[in-house]
Amino acid sequence: MLSVEGLETRYGGVAAVRGVSLEVREREIVGVLGPNGAGKTTTLSSVIGLLRPAAGCIRFLGRNLTGLTPDRVVAAGIGLVPEGRWVLASMSVRENLLMGAYLRRDGDGAIAREIDRVCEIFPGLRDRHQQPAGTLSGGEQQMLSIARALMARPRLLMLDEPTWGLAPLVVEEIMRVIKRLNEEGTTILLVEQNARQALAVVQRCYVLAVGQVIFDGTPAQLEREHVLKTAYLGGVSSRVP
């Protein structure tokens, strides 16, 4: 579904990612793991079009998306839940959801049904449509951020650190939602520093360090890479808890 080949993205003269290649197959959950500064967010930002690659190729469903603007990437079927949530704080919950559907042209009825669907996934949003998004708790803002991305009906959903700064119970809920979305047909590319949580849900994973892929394989294969786990993932076990 998604193929990234030889990606290089720079900030000025500094290469944040160098030669990154990865693929995501339809209906998979694929993880991208690694320490701060490894290039995880840069990779997602390059795919969605927020950053323009200096080299490499990004293909989605056989179409070359390299260098396209974010609106065209979203229209092609990719959604992004950014790190730090980035809700539109002064706008209501409903207005945030409608912004997620901005590119849709299938009518108000279909959009209303999509709002009902995302509120069924996140019941806490149902009675808060008129509440300013900035007054929600951190966990509720993360749920709104995911719901807003779902409003565009992406075939591939990319999530950047969706559990960052959240309480353990909220983290568990977010991971349950990720598994549910995948079971219902959405392909997931998950960037996480919480390796233990990520490895419990992904089918395959990539580990990045200093802008390069240093491992790709299954959680079971990663389990055998003791030196790599200790150096870059804090020795976390990839066994499902």
N, C-alpha and C positions, 0 to 999 in steps of 0.2 A: 504494500500500500504506500508506504513512505520509504524513499531511498535517499540517503545523504551520502555523497561520495566526495572525499578529499576536501572537506570544508575548511576554509581558512577565513577567519574574520578578525579584523584589526581594530584597535582603538588607537588612532594616530599611527605611530610607527611600531606599535607593540601588537604582536599576534596573540589574541586571547584564545583562539583555537587553531590548531595546526594539523591539517590532514585528517580531520575527524570523519569517519565513515560509520554509518549505522543503517539498519533497516527495521521497519515495523511491518509485520504482516497483518492482514485483516483479522479482526476480532482478538488480537493479542493484547496483553498488558506487558509493556516493555519498560524496564526501569533504567534510568541514567543516574548513577551514584558517583560520589566522590566528595572530597573536602571542599571548603570554601576556596574560590578562586580557580577551580578546576576547569571552568569553561562550560558548565552545565546550562546556566541561564543564557549565556552567549549563543549556545547552540540553538536553543528554542527561539530566541529572538531573531536569529538568522532564518530559521524555517518560516516563522510567521511574517517576516518582512520588516521588522523593526530595525534590523541591522542589515546592511548590504555586504554580502561576502566578497572578499578579495579574490577568492578562487574556490573551485568546487562546483558541484551540481546538486540541486535539490529537486527530486521528482516525487509527485504525488499522483497515484493512479495513472502512471505513465506520462503525466504532463510535467513539463519543466517549469518549476515555480521560481527558479533562481532569480533574485533581484526584483520580484514583483512587490507591489505595495501591500500593506496588511489587509486592506479591504478586499483586494483581489484574491489573496490567499484564503481569507475567511469565506469568500464566495465560492471558492473551489472545494470547501468542505473541511477545513481545519479550524479548530477553536483553541484558544489559549486562556488558561487561568493563570494570571501573572503572579509572581512572587510578591508577597505583601498585600495581596487582595485587590487594592486599587479600586474600591467601590467609589462611585460618584457621591461623595458624602452629603452634599446639600440637596441632592435629589432623593425622591422617595424610593422605596423598594420597588414599587411598580414601574417607576420611570427608569430605574436601572435595568429591570427586566426588558422593558420595551427597547432600550438602547441595544440590548443583545440581539434583538430581532430587526435591527435597522435595515439590513440588506434584504430581508425577506419580501417577497412580492406575491404571497399566496393569500392575502386578505386578512381582515381583522378577526374573522371567526377562527381561522387556523392559529393565529397568534394567541387568541384568548384560550384556545384549547391547550396550547403549549404552556401558557402560564399555569393553567390548572395542573398540567403534568409535572412541572418542576416543583410546584407547591405540594404535590403528592409525595414527591421524592424528599422534599425538605418541608415538613409540615409546620415548622416554626416560622416560616415566611408567610403562611396563608393569611394570618390576621394582622399583618404588619404592612400592608400594601401602601398605606399613606405615611408610614413612619420614615423620617429621614434616614438614609442608609448609614450616615455617620454616627447615629445614636445606637446602632446595634452593637452587641458584644463582638469580640474578635471571632469567635466561632460562628456566630450568625453572619458576620460579614464574609467569612470564607464560604459559607453555604450560598450566600447571595452571589458571590463571584463565580462559583461553579454554575449556579442556576442561570446566571446571565449568559455565560458561554454556551450553555445548552440551548438557549433560546434560538440560536442560529442553526440548530440541528446539525452539528458537525458529525462527520463520519469518523474523524480522528480528533480526539480531545487531548491536548497537551496540558499537563498540570505542573506548575513550577513551585515546589516546596509547599504543597497544600496543607501540611500539618504544622508548619512553622509557627511557634509561639502559642500553640493551643494546648488546652488541658487534655490529659490522657483520655478521658471519656469522649471528648470531641474528636480526638484523633481516631479513636476506634470507629466512631460514626462516619467520619470522612472516608475511612478505608472500606467500610461496609458499602457506602454509596459507590465508590470506585468499582468494587466488585460487581455490584448490581448493574451499573451502567454497562459494564463489559458483557455481562450475561445477557443483557437486552440488546446487544449488537454494536455498541460503541467501542471502537479501538482506542486504546489508551497509551500515551507516552508519558511516563511519570518520572519527574525529577525529584529526588529526595535526598536529604542528608540523614534522615532517620532510616538507616539501612535496614534495621531489623523489621520495621513495619513494612517497608517497600518489598523486601524479599519474601514476605509472607503472602504477597498477592501477585507478583510478576511471574510470567512464564520464562522470560529471558531478561538479561541485564547487561549493561555496559558500565564499566568503571572508567572515569576520566581522572587524569591528574596532569597538572600544568598544561592544559589545553590539548591533551592527546588521549586516545583510547588505549588503555593498558590492559583491559580484559573485556572479552565478550563471551557470553555463554549462559548456562542455566544457573539458578541458585545452587543446585547440587554440585555443579562444577566449581562454583565459587567457594563452596564449603571446603574444598580441598586445597585452595590457594591460601595457606596459612600466613605466609609472609606478606602477601598483598593485603589480606584482610587486616592484619595488625598495623601495617603502615598507613593505609588509606581509609579504612572503615572502623578503626578502633577495635579490631578483633571480634567484631560482631558475628554471632552465629547466624547463618542463613536458614537454619531449620525453622519451619513454620511453628509458631508458639502454640 
